[in-house]
């Protein structure tokens, strides 16, 4: 990958539970989530394509968008911006 201009580096976080099991979390950067129109609480699934590629698949419970990404209502945008600006 020579051109990293449109890439977002993400560190994986490992959590060890009391029973000894380990879970690994990957956060999706906000620009990527916004470009995909992902919402908090939305259910997605991961498919392993090979050792270097994962495919994020949106489950069909979400309504399909028509054409290009739909704009969010101004009220939701303001509320999200207000949450993002809190310290």
C-alpha positions in Angstrom: 0.0 0.0 0.0 2.0 2.9 -1.2 -0.7 5.6 -1.0 -1.9 5.9 2.7 -3.7 9.2 2.2 -7.2 7.6 2.5 -6.2 5.0 5.0 -6.9 5.2 8.8 -4.5 3.3 11.1 -6.3 1.5 14.0 -4.8 -0.3 16.9 -6.4 -3.5 18.1 -7.3 -3.7 21.8 -7.1 -7.0 23.6 -9.2 -7.6 26.7 -8.6 -10.6 28.9 -11.7 -11.8 30.8 -11.7 -13.4 34.2 -12.4 -16.9 32.7 -9.1 -16.5 30.7 -10.8 -15.8 27.3 -9.4 -12.9 25.3 -11.5 -10.6 23.1 -10.0 -8.3 20.5 -11.7 -5.0 19.6 -11.1 -2.9 16.5 -12.6 0.6 16.4 -13.8 2.0 13.1 -12.5 5.6 12.6 -15.3 8.2 12.4 -14.5 9.2 8.8 -14.8 5.5 7.7 -18.0 5.0 9.7 -19.5 8.2 8.3 -18.6 7.2 4.7 -20.4 3.8 5.3 -23.3 5.5 7.0 -22.8 3.2 10.1 -24.9 4.0 13.2 -24.2 3.2 16.8 -25.8 -0.1 17.8 -26.1 -1.3 14.3 -25.3 -5.0 13.8 -22.7 -6.0 11.3 -20.8 -9.2 10.7 -17.2 -9.8 9.6 -16.1 -12.3 6.9 -12.4 -13.4 6.7 -11.3 -13.2 3.1 -7.7 -14.2 3.8 -5.0 -13.5 6.4 -4.8 -9.8 5.4 -8.4 -8.9 4.5 -11.7 -8.7 6.4 -15.0 -7.9 4.8 -17.5 -5.9 6.9 -21.1 -6.9 6.0 -24.1 -4.9 7.0 -27.0 -7.2 8.0 -30.3 -6.8 6.1 -32.3 -5.6 9.1 -31.3 -2.0 8.1 -33.3 -0.3 5.4 -31.6 0.0 2.0 -30.4 3.5 0.9 -31.6 4.7 -2.5 -28.8 6.0 -4.8 -25.9 7.7 -3.0 -25.6 8.0 0.7 -28.7 9.7 2.2 -28.1 12.9 4.2 -28.8 12.8 7.9 -31.5 15.2 9.2 -29.9 18.4 10.6 -31.2 17.7 14.1 -29.2 14.4 14.3 -26.1 16.0 12.9 -26.2 18.8 15.5 -26.7 16.3 18.3 -23.8 14.2 17.1 -21.5 17.2 16.7 -22.4 18.3 20.3 -21.5 14.9 21.6 -18.2 14.9 19.7 -17.2 18.3 21.1 -17.7 17.4 24.7 -14.4 17.0 26.7 
